[in-house]
Amino acid sequence: AMLVPQLRPLFLVMALVLGFSRVIVGAHYPSDVAAGLLLGLWVAIVVAFVFARQGWLFRLDAGGWPAPKRARPRQMEK
C-alpha cells in the first residue's frame, strides 16, 4: 500500500475482510486482529523509514515522511 498508493483502498478492504473472517470462524479474538493490524502498521512504517534513510525504494518527503521513489524513465537505446 505504501509503494502503490492508488491501490490502498483495495488493500484496506482486503485486510478488513480477512480480519473479520478470522473472527467469524473463531480463529482469533477481535483484540488479536486489532493487535495484528497495529503491529503490522508499525513494522511497515519503521521499515519504510529505514529504507528511506538507506535510499532503498523510499525517500523522505518535505514533511519527513517516507514516500515511494519515482521510477526513473528508461533511456532510449541507440
PyMOL commands that set and color helices and strands:
alter all, ss='L'
color gray80, all
select helices_A, chain A and resi 5-24+30-54
alter helices_A, ss='H'
color red, helices_A
select strands_A, chain A and resi 58-60+66-68
alter strands_A, ss='S'
color yellow, strands_A
deselect
rebuild
show_as cartoon
